[in-house]
Amino acid sequence: MNANRQISPINSLALLLLFLVATLLWFGTLDYRHLIPSDEGRYAQMAREMMVNGDFITPRYNDYKYFEKPPLHIWVTAIVFQVFGLGEWQARFWSGITSYFTILLVGFTAFRLYGSLAGYLAALILLASPMWVVGGHFNALDMGLSAFLNLALCSLLLAQHSFNENRLRALRYWMWICWLAMGLATLSKGLIGIVIPGMVLFAYMITRWDWRILTRLHIVSGLIIFLGVTAPWFIAVSMQNPEFAHFFFIHEHFERFTADAHRRTAPFYFFLPLVVVGFLPWMPQFFQSAWQTLKQYRLGQFSASWMLWAWFVIILLFFSVSRSKLPGYIMPVFPALAVLAAKTIVDYLNTHPNLANGWRAQTCFFVILAAVGFFFLPEIGRGGQADEVEAFQNYTIWIVVALTCLLCFSFIATILAKRNSLLSVGLFAFGFFLTATIAGTGHETLGRAASGFDLAQKVKGQIPSDAKIYSVRLLDHTLPFYLERNTIMVEFTDELTFGSKQEPQKWVPTLNEFLVIWKQDPTAIAVMVPTQFEELKQMNLPMEELGRDSRRVIVRHPSPALRQ
């Protein structure tokens, strides 16, 4: 095969060095940015509370019961906090490690299905997919879910591939891993962990008319594994909290999918631009793979490529139909696309000596795109607030560096397209990885203010350990983590509505009730937005600033000198 000629000792060493550098950057940048609202702060705070109170059964947020998601992500993060202390990389550890594991898994899966070169390329392609890079450095549940969904679907693929090779023991083991992964995905974000793989499998069977695959799923032993992973926590939390089952299974699954309960609506096509941007460097391979797969369609025969496309299409359609949409939901599709893109490149190299013409046009496009990007730098921050001008100017510097990396590596890849196709792909991928990493890491210039870190450091030592902190008409997702304190909600519960109903004594329903409490408790602390602070000043509420930033004000009772 012509493709195998690309794997020379020099190319192998070069790709290994690229992976080593990328690995250092992948984990080394987890600690650079401060946490930003809302997901990053929320899940860090939940893990901190779990570590402090030692309750691994009932998840809490700001001391309110929080049953929107299962606790696997929170469990791991709480343990990491316990071992390594509080911090940004600790909060992002689970996202970072699961996303990197998926890169390796994708490479291994492509290697087993399509050969060693496809394995190299699949890992490189996923590494260089912008949305995967950003998601792997963001403290949210989506990456953990994606990792286990991908493990389930990759295991399903490898199981059926093992059957084709008459390796029945390997088939059984891979299917057991598939069921285990679905259990871990369910503990990551709910029943979607088994629903998505089931829908992908069903779509594959319908479109291929391959029903014999049902006999190879090891359903009985698989269900035992699945329930062994998931049932203990679901039973334990339901026994401690009788209200859990209805909220979790009905509200958070059925109503979330069919209704606008979470105000996260968006058009049907919401995820299409995210797929394009998230897989931008490899979109030509995306379309080539679609055409190849359709041409090779055969009824009744197992096709890994067809299952990979079912994987992509079903997840895309499922979340497009849902009334609740957030960018992270589409994350699980990118590993499937990476394998398909890698196969497309390998198939081309099997019939051509190099990637010269089409590949050169592809890399040239990004040279031009990077160059054009410099002309749009003045648009960065044009709609920002007056106090954000400096932050956007600093971020512009990061974008300049990112665009320079993209331009340089794309240009080098263009030059190498004919003489060394594999190295050309590797350097192009590494350039895009650097571009996404620099642009994402540089967001610290904008996100630091949103995090509340500086404000927390300024006031934390001035807040007595026994003082109650009230959050007035505000749910701040990051400040509690950096203060290492819970806050009592006042007249606003937002996503804590369910928890506040279960334990109504833990919040203050009206502003008037808060005013009474404030006058009675001279040690109380309050956090609010600046406009709310001005409103209370007009009401002559006794308070003085403890500290403020552009987004929030922290107040206490006036000192004795000011009272006089």
C-alpha positions as CSV (number, residue, x, y, z in Angstrom):
1,M,0.0,0.0,0.0
2,N,1.3,3.4,-1.0
3,A,0.1,5.0,2.2
4,N,2.5,2.9,4.4
5,R,5.5,4.4,2.6
6,Q,4.7,7.6,4.4
7,I,5.6,6.1,7.7
8,S,9.4,6.4,7.7
9,P,11.5,6.5,10.8
10,I,12.0,10.2,10.4
11,N,8.3,10.9,10.0
12,S,7.5,8.6,13.0
13,L,10.0,10.5,15.2
14,A,8.7,13.9,14.0
15,L,5.1,13.0,14.8
16,L,6.1,11.6,18.2
17,L,7.9,14.9,19.0
18,L,4.8,16.8,17.9
19,F,2.7,14.7,20.2
20,L,5.0,15.1,23.1
21,V,5.0,18.9,22.7
22,A,1.3,19.0,22.2
23,T,0.8,16.8,25.4
24,L,2.9,19.2,27.5
25,L,0.9,22.2,26.2
26,W,-2.4,20.3,26.6
27,F,-1.9,19.8,30.3
28,G,0.4,22.7,31.0
29,T,-2.3,25.3,30.0
30,L,-5.0,23.8,32.2
31,D,-3.9,26.1,35.0
32,Y,-3.4,29.3,33.0
33,R,-6.9,30.7,33.0
34,H,-9.1,31.5,36.0
35,L,-12.5,29.9,36.1
36,I,-15.3,31.7,34.2
37,P,-19.1,31.6,34.6
38,S,-21.2,29.7,34.6
39,D,-20.2,26.0,34.2
40,E,-16.6,26.3,35.3
41,G,-17.5,28.0,38.6
42,R,-20.6,25.9,39.2
43,Y,-18.9,22.5,39.0
44,A,-15.8,23.7,40.8
45,Q,-17.9,25.0,43.7
46,M,-20.0,21.8,43.8
47,A,-16.8,19.7,44.0
48,R,-15.4,22.0,46.8
49,E,-18.6,21.6,48.8
50,M,-18.6,17.8,48.3
51,M,-15.0,17.7,49.5
52,V,-15.8,19.9,52.6
53,N,-19.0,18.2,53.7
54,G,-18.0,14.6,52.7
55,D,-21.4,13.8,51.2
56,F,-20.8,11.9,47.9
57,I,-24.5,10.9,47.6
58,T,-26.4,14.2,47.5
59,P,-24.7,16.8,45.2
60,R,-25.1,20.4,46.4
61,Y,-24.5,23.8,45.0
62,N,-24.3,26.7,47.4
63,D,-25.6,24.2,49.9
64,Y,-28.8,23.6,47.9
65,K,-29.7,20.2,46.6
66,Y,-28.6,20.0,43.0
67,F,-30.0,17.1,41.0
68,E,-29.6,18.4,37.4
69,K,-26.8,16.0,36.6
70,P,-25.2,12.8,38.1
71,P,-22.1,13.2,40.1
72,L,-19.2,11.4,38.4
73,H,-17.5,14.7,37.3
74,I,-18.0,16.1,40.8
75,W,-16.7,13.0,42.5
76,V,-13.5,13.0,40.6
77,T,-12.9,16.8,41.0
78,A,-13.6,16.6,44.7
79,I,-11.0,13.8,45.1
80,V,-8.5,15.9,43.1
81,F,-9.2,18.9,45.3
82,Q,-8.7,16.7,48.4
83,V,-5.3,15.4,47.1
84,F,-3.9,18.5,45.4
85,G,-5.8,21.4,46.9
86,L,-8.1,24.0,45.2
87,G,-7.1,25.5,41.9
88,E,-7.8,25.9,38.3
89,W,-6.0,22.9,36.8
90,Q,-7.5,20.7,39.5
91,A,-11.0,21.9,38.5
92,R,-10.2,21.2,34.8
93,F,-8.4,17.9,35.4
94,W,-11.3,15.7,34.4
95,S,-12.0,17.6,31.2
96,G,-8.3,17.6,30.4
97,I,-7.6,14.0,31.0
98,T,-10.8,12.6,29.4
99,S,-10.3,14.7,26.3
100,Y,-6.7,13.6,25.9
101,F,-7.7,10.0,26.5
102,T,-10.2,10.3,23.7
103,I,-7.4,11.5,21.3
104,L,-5.5,8.3,22.1
105,L,-8.6,6.2,21.9
106,V,-9.5,7.6,18.4
107,G,-6.0,6.9,17.2
108,F,-6.1,3.3,18.5
109,T,-9.6,2.7,17.0
110,A,-8.5,4.1,13.6
111,F,-5.4,1.9,13.8
112,R,-7.4,-1.2,14.4
113,L,-9.9,-0.4,11.7
114,Y,-7.8,1.1,8.9
115,G,-4.1,0.6,9.7
116,S,-1.3,2.4,11.5
117,L,-1.2,5.5,9.3
118,A,-4.9,6.1,9.8
119,G,-4.3,5.8,13.6
120,Y,-1.5,8.5,13.4
121,L,-3.8,10.8,11.4
122,A,-7.0,10.3,13.4
123,A,-5.2,11.3,16.6
124,L,-3.6,14.3,14.9
125,I,-6.9,15.4,13.3
126,L,-8.8,15.3,16.6
127,L,-5.9,17.1,18.4
128,A,-6.2,19.9,15.8
129,S,-10.0,20.2,15.9
130,P,-10.5,23.7,17.5
131,M,-13.7,22.9,19.4
132,W,-12.0,19.8,20.9
133,V,-9.1,21.8,22.1
134,V,-11.3,24.4,23.7
135,G,-13.6,21.8,25.3
136,G,-10.7,19.9,26.7
137,H,-9.6,23.0,28.7
138,F,-13.0,23.9,30.0
139,N,-14.5,22.7,33.3
140,A,-17.9,21.3,32.2
141,L,-19.6,18.0,32.0
142,D,-19.6,17.7,28.2
143,M,-16.1,16.4,27.8
144,G,-16.4,13.6,30.3
145,L,-19.7,12.6,28.7
146,S,-18.1,12.8,25.2
147,A,-15.2,10.6,26.3
148,F,-17.4,7.8,27.6
149,L,-19.8,8.0,24.7
150,N,-16.9,7.7,22.4
151,L,-15.5,4.9,24.4
152,A,-18.8,3.1,24.1
153,L,-19.1,3.7,20.3
154,C,-15.5,2.9,19.6
155,S,-15.8,-0.3,21.6
156,L,-18.9,-1.2,19.6
157,L,-17.0,-0.7,16.4
158,L,-14.0,-2.7,17.6
159,A,-16.3,-5.5,18.8
160,Q,-17.9,-5.9,15.4
161,H,-14.5,-5.6,13.7
162,S,-13.3,-8.4,16.0
163,F,-16.2,-10.6,14.9
164,N,-15.3,-10.0,11.2
165,E,-11.8,-11.3,12.1
166,N,-13.4,-14.3,13.9
167,R,-12.0,-13.2,17.3
168,L,-15.0,-14.0,19.5
169,R,-13.2,-13.5,22.8
170,A,-12.2,-10.0,21.8
171,L,-15.8,-9.3,20.6
172,R,-17.0,-10.2,24.1
173,Y,-14.4,-8.0,25.9
174,W,-15.1,-5.0,23.7
175,M,-18.8,-5.3,24.2
176,W,-18.3,-5.4,28.0
177,I,-16.2,-2.3,27.7
178,C,-19.0,-0.7,25.7
179,W,-21.6,-1.4,28.4
180,L,-19.1,-0.2,31.1
181,A,-18.6,3.0,29.1
182,M,-22.4,3.6,28.7
183,G,-22.7,3.2,32.5
184,L,-19.9,5.8,33.1
185,A,-21.5,8.1,30.5
186,T,-24.8,7.8,32.4
187,L,-23.1,8.7,35.6
188,S,-21.6,11.7,33.8
189,K,-24.7,13.3,32.4
190,G,-27.8,11.1,32.7
191,L,-29.7,8.6,30.5
192,I,-28.2,10.1,27.4
193,G,-25.3,7.9,28.1
194,I,-27.2,4.8,26.9
195,V,-29.8,6.5,24.7
196,I,-27.3,8.0,22.2
197,P,-25.4,4.7,21.6
198,G,-28.7,2.9,21.3
199,M,-30.0,5.3,18.7
200,V,-26.7,5.1,16.7
201,L,-26.9,1.3,16.7
202,F,-30.6,1.4,15.7
203,A,-29.9,3.9,12.9
204,Y,-27.1,1.7,11.6
205,M,-29.2,-1.5,11.6
206,I,-32.1,0.2,9.8
207,T,-30.0,1.8,7.1
208,R,-27.7,-1.2,6.6
209,W,-30.4,-3.9,7.2
210,D,-27.9,-5.6,9.5
211,W,-30.0,-7.2,12.2
212,R,-27.5,-9.9,13.0
213,I,-25.5,-7.4,15.0
214,L,-28.1,-7.8,17.8
215,T,-26.9,-11.3,18.5
216,R,-23.4,-10.0,19.2
217,L,-24.2,-7.4,21.8
218,H,-23.9,-9.6,24.9
219,I,-27.0,-7.9,26.3
220,V,-27.5,-9.9,29.5
221,S,-24.0,-9.7,30.8
222,G,-23.8,-6.1,29.5
223,L,-26.8,-5.0,31.4
224,I,-25.4,-6.5,34.6
225,I,-22.2,-4.4,34.1
226,F,-24.3,-1.3,33.2
227,L,-26.5,-1.6,36.3
228,G,-23.5,-2.5,38.5
229,V,-22.0,0.9,37.5
230,T,-25.1,3.1,37.7
231,A,-27.6,1.5,40.1
232,P,-25.7,2.0,43.4
233,W,-25.7,5.8,43.2
234,F,-29.2,6.1,41.8
235,I,-30.6,3.9,44.5
236,A,-28.7,5.6,47.3
237,V,-29.6,9.2,46.2
238,S,-33.3,8.2,45.8
239,M,-33.4,6.6,49.3
240,Q,-31.9,9.8,50.8
241,N,-34.0,12.2,48.6
242,P,-37.5,10.9,47.6
243,E,-37.9,13.9,45.4
244,F,-34.9,13.0,43.2
245,A,-36.5,10.5,40.8
246,H,-39.3,12.8,39.4
247,F,-37.0,15.8,39.1
248,F,-34.1,13.9,37.5
249,F,-35.9,11.6,35.1
250,I,-39.0,13.7,34.2
251,H,-37.8,17.4,34.5
252,E,-34.2,17.0,33.5
253,H,-34.7,14.5,30.7
254,F,-38.2,14.6,29.2
255,E,-39.1,18.2,29.9
256,R,-35.6,19.5,29.1
257,F,-35.7,17.9,25.7
258,T,-39.3,18.9,24.8
259,A,-39.8,22.2,26.6
260,D,-38.1,25.6,27.1
261,A,-37.7,25.1,30.8
262,H,-34.0,26.1,30.8
263,R,-34.3,29.0,28.3
264,R,-31.7,27.5,26.0
265,T,-33.6,27.5,22.8
266,A,-32.0,28.1,19.5
267,P,-32.8,27.4,15.8
268,F,-32.7,23.9,14.4
269,Y,-29.5,24.6,12.5
270,F,-27.7,25.9,15.7
271,F,-25.1,23.1,15.7
272,L,-24.2,23.2,12.0
273,P,-21.9,26.3,12.2
274,L,-20.4,24.8,15.4
275,V,-19.5,21.6,13.4
276,V,-18.0,23.7,10.7
277,V,-15.9,25.9,13.0
278,G,-15.1,23.0,15.3
279,F,-13.8,20.8,12.5
280,L,-12.7,23.7,10.3
281,P,-9.2,22.5,9.1
282,W,-10.6,19.1,8.0
283,M,-13.9,20.1,6.3
284,P,-12.6,19.0,2.8
285,Q,-12.1,15.5,4.2
286,F,-15.5,15.7,5.8
287,F,-17.2,16.0,2.4
288,Q,-14.9,13.5,0.7
289,S,-15.6,10.9,3.3
290,A,-19.4,11.4,2.9
291,W,-19.1,10.8,-0.8
292,Q,-16.8,7.7,-0.4
293,T,-19.1,6.1,2.2
294,L,-22.2,6.5,0.0
295,K,-20.3,5.0,-3.0
296,Q,-19.3,2.0,-0.9
297,Y,-22.7,1.3,0.5
298,R,-23.7,-2.4,0.6
299,L,-26.7,-3.9,2.4
300,G,-26.2,-6.5,5.1
301,Q,-22.4,-6.1,5.4
302,F,-20.8,-4.5,8.5
303,S,-19.3,-1.2,7.6
304,A,-17.3,0.8,10.2
305,S,-17.5,3.9,8.1
306,W,-21.3,3.7,7.9
307,M,-21.5,3.3,11.7
308,L,-19.2,6.3,12.1
309,W,-21.5,8.4,9.9
310,A,-24.5,7.2,11.8
311,W,-22.7,8.2,15.0
312,F,-22.3,11.8,13.6
313,V,-25.7,12.2,12.0
314,I,-27.8,10.8,14.9
315,I,-26.0,13.0,17.6
316,L,-26.4,16.0,15.3
317,L,-30.1,15.4,14.7
318,F,-30.8,14.5,18.3
319,F,-29.6,17.7,19.7
320,S,-30.9,19.8,16.8
321,V,-34.4,18.5,17.5
322,S,-34.0,19.2,21.3
323,R,-35.5,22.4,22.6
324,S,-32.4,22.8,24.9
325,K,-29.2,23.7,23.0
326,L,-25.7,24.6,24.2
327,P,-22.5,24.5,22.2
328,G,-20.9,21.7,24.3
329,Y,-23.7,19.2,23.4
330,I,-22.2,18.6,19.9
331,M,-18.8,17.6,21.3
332,P,-19.2,13.8,20.8
333,V,-19.3,14.0,17.0
334,F,-15.7,15.2,16.5
335,P,-14.0,11.9,17.3
336,A,-16.1,10.1,14.6
337,L,-15.3,12.8,12.1
338,A,-11.6,12.5,12.9
339,V,-11.6,8.8,12.1
340,L,-13.5,9.4,8.9
341,A,-11.2,12.2,7.8
342,A,-8.1,10.0,8.5
343,K,-9.5,7.2,6.4
344,T,-10.1,9.6,3.6
345,I,-6.5,10.7,3.6
346,V,-5.2,7.2,3.7
347,D,-7.5,6.0,0.9
348,Y,-6.2,8.8,-1.2
349,L,-2.5,8.0,-0.5
350,N,-3.2,4.4,-1.4
351,T,-3.9,5.5,-5.0
352,H,-1.7,8.5,-5.3
353,P,2.0,9.2,-4.4
354,N,1.3,12.2,-2.3
355,L,-1.4,14.8,-1.4
356,A,0.1,17.5,-3.5
357,N,-2.7,19.2,-5.4
358,G,-5.8,19.0,-3.2
359,W,-3.9,19.2,0.0
360,R,-1.8,22.2,-1.2
361,A,-5.0,24.0,-2.0
362,Q,-6.4,23.2,1.4
363,T,-3.3,24.5,3.3
364,C,-3.1,27.6,1.0
365,F,-6.7,28.4,1.9
366,F,-5.7,28.7,5.6
367,V,-2.6,30.8,4.7
368,I,-4.9,33.2,3.0
369,L,-7.5,33.0,5.9
370,A,-4.9,33.8,8.5
371,A,-3.6,36.7,6.4
372,V,-7.1,38.1,6.0
373,G,-7.7,37.7,9.8
374,F,-5.2,40.4,10.5
375,F,-7.5,42.9,8.8
376,F,-10.3,42.2,11.2
377,L,-8.3,42.7,14.4
378,P,-9.8,46.2,14.9
379,E,-13.2,44.5,15.3
380,I,-12.2,42.7,18.5
381,G,-14.0,44.3,21.4
382,R,-15.8,46.9,19.3
383,G,-19.0,46.1,21.2
384,G,-17.3,45.8,24.6
385,Q,-17.9,47.9,27.7
386,A,-15.8,51.0,28.4
387,D,-14.0,49.2,31.2
388,E,-13.1,46.3,28.9
389,V,-11.1,48.3,26.3
390,E,-7.8,47.4,27.8
391,A,-8.7,43.7,28.2
392,F,-9.7,43.4,24.6
393,Q,-6.5,45.2,23.5
394,N,-4.5,42.6,25.4
395,Y,-6.5,39.8,23.9
396,T,-5.8,41.2,20.4
397,I,-2.1,40.4,21.1
398,W,-2.9,36.8,21.7
399,I,-5.0,36.7,18.5
400,V,-2.1,38.1,16.5
401,V,0.2,35.4,17.8
402,A,-2.4,32.7,17.0
403,L,-2.9,34.0,13.5
404,T,0.9,34.1,13.0
405,C,1.1,30.4,14.0
406,L,-1.7,29.5,11.7
407,L,-0.1,31.4,8.8
408,C,3.4,30.0,9.3
409,F,2.5,26.3,9.9
410,S,0.0,26.3,7.0
411,F,2.7,27.8,4.7
412,I,5.2,25.2,5.7
413,A,2.6,22.5,5.2
414,T,2.0,23.9,1.7
415,I,5.7,23.7,0.8
416,L,6.0,20.1,2.1
417,A,2.7,18.9,0.5
418,K,4.5,17.1,-2.4
419,R,7.8,16.0,-0.8
420,N,6.5,14.7,2.5
421,S,2.7,14.5,2.8
422,L,2.6,12.9,6.3
423,L,4.9,15.5,7.8
424,S,2.9,18.2,6.0
425,V,-0.3,17.0,7.6
426,G,1.4,16.7,11.0
427,L,2.8,20.2,11.0
428,F,-0.6,21.6,9.7
429,A,-2.4,19.9,12.5
430,F,0.1,21.1,15.1
431,G,-0.2,24.6,13.8
432,F,-4.0,24.5,14.2
433,F,-3.6,23.0,17.6
434,L,-1.3,25.9,18.6
435,T,-3.7,28.4,17.1
436,A,-6.7,27.1,19.1
437,T,-4.6,26.7,22.3
438,I,-3.2,30.3,22.1
439,A,-6.6,31.8,21.3
440,G,-8.3,29.9,24.1
441,T,-5.6,30.5,26.7
442,G,-5.5,34.2,25.9
443,H,-9.1,34.5,26.9
444,E,-7.7,35.0,30.4
445,T,-7.4,38.7,29.5
446,L,-11.2,38.8,29.2
447,G,-12.2,36.1,31.7
448,R,-10.2,37.2,34.7
449,A,-12.6,40.0,35.5
450,A,-15.6,37.7,35.0
451,S,-14.1,35.2,37.4
452,G,-14.1,37.4,40.4
453,F,-10.7,36.1,41.5
454,D,-9.1,39.4,42.2
455,L,-12.0,40.7,44.1
456,A,-12.1,37.5,46.2
457,Q,-8.4,37.8,47.0
458,K,-9.0,41.4,48.1
459,V,-11.8,40.7,50.5
460,K,-11.5,37.1,51.6
461,G,-9.2,37.9,54.6
462,Q,-11.7,40.6,55.8
463,I,-14.7,38.3,56.0
464,P,-15.1,36.6,59.4
465,S,-15.4,32.9,59.3
466,D,-18.8,32.9,60.9
467,A,-20.3,35.7,58.8
468,K,-23.2,34.9,56.5
469,I,-22.8,36.0,52.9
470,Y,-26.0,37.0,51.1
471,S,-26.3,37.0,47.3
472,V,-28.8,39.7,46.6
473,R,-30.8,39.1,43.4
474,L,-27.7,37.4,42.0
475,L,-26.4,33.9,41.4
476,D,-22.6,34.4,41.0
477,H,-21.1,31.1,39.8
478,T,-17.4,31.8,40.4
479,L,-17.1,34.1,43.4
480,P,-18.2,31.4,46.0
481,F,-15.4,29.1,44.8
482,Y,-12.8,31.8,45.1
483,L,-14.1,32.9,48.5
484,E,-14.3,29.3,49.6
485,R,-17.7,30.1,51.0
486,N,-21.4,29.4,50.2
487,T,-23.8,32.3,49.7
488,I,-27.5,32.6,50.8
489,M,-29.8,33.5,47.9
490,V,-32.0,36.6,48.2
491,E,-35.1,36.9,46.0
492,F,-33.5,35.0,43.1
493,T,-32.8,31.3,42.7
494,D,-32.5,30.7,39.0
495,E,-31.2,27.1,38.5
496,L,-31.4,26.6,42.3
497,T,-35.2,26.9,42.3
498,F,-35.6,23.2,42.9
499,G,-33.2,23.1,45.8
500,S,-34.6,26.2,47.4
501,K,-38.1,24.6,47.4
502,Q,-36.8,21.5,49.1
503,E,-35.1,23.5,51.9
504,P,-36.9,26.9,51.9
505,Q,-35.2,27.8,55.2
506,K,-31.9,28.2,53.3
507,W,-32.8,31.2,51.3
508,V,-34.5,34.6,51.6
509,P,-37.5,34.9,49.3
510,T,-37.9,38.7,49.2
511,L,-35.7,41.8,49.3
512,N,-37.8,43.2,52.2
513,E,-37.0,40.1,54.3
514,F,-33.3,40.6,53.5
515,L,-33.5,44.2,54.7
516,V,-34.8,43.1,58.0
517,I,-32.1,40.4,58.4
518,W,-29.4,42.9,57.4
519,K,-30.4,45.4,60.1
520,Q,-30.5,42.6,62.7
521,D,-27.2,41.0,61.8
522,P,-24.2,43.4,62.0
523,T,-21.8,40.7,60.8
524,A,-23.6,40.0,57.6
525,I,-21.9,40.3,54.2
526,A,-23.7,40.9,50.9
527,V,-22.7,40.6,47.2
528,M,-24.7,42.2,44.4
529,V,-24.4,43.9,41.0
530,P,-23.4,47.6,41.0
531,T,-27.0,48.7,40.0
532,Q,-28.5,46.9,42.9
533,F,-25.9,48.5,45.2
534,E,-27.0,52.0,44.0
535,E,-30.7,51.1,44.5
536,L,-30.0,50.1,48.1
537,K,-28.0,53.2,48.7
538,Q,-31.0,55.2,47.7
539,M,-32.9,53.4,50.4
540,N,-30.3,54.4,53.0
541,L,-29.5,50.9,53.9
542,P,-26.5,50.9,56.3
543,M,-23.6,49.5,54.3
544,E,-20.1,50.2,53.1
545,E,-18.0,48.7,50.3
546,L,-15.7,45.9,51.1
547,G,-14.6,45.7,47.5
548,R,-15.9,45.8,43.9
549,D,-15.1,45.0,40.3
550,S,-16.9,45.8,37.1
551,R,-19.6,43.1,37.7
552,R,-20.2,42.9,41.5
553,V,-20.0,44.8,44.7
554,I,-19.3,43.2,48.1
555,V,-20.6,45.2,51.1
556,R,-20.6,45.0,54.9
557,H,-22.1,47.0,57.7
558,P,-20.4,50.4,58.2
559,S,-17.4,50.5,60.6
560,P,-18.0,52.2,63.9
561,A,-16.2,55.4,62.6
562,L,-18.6,55.6,59.7
563,R,-21.6,55.0,61.9
564,Q,-20.8,58.0,63.9
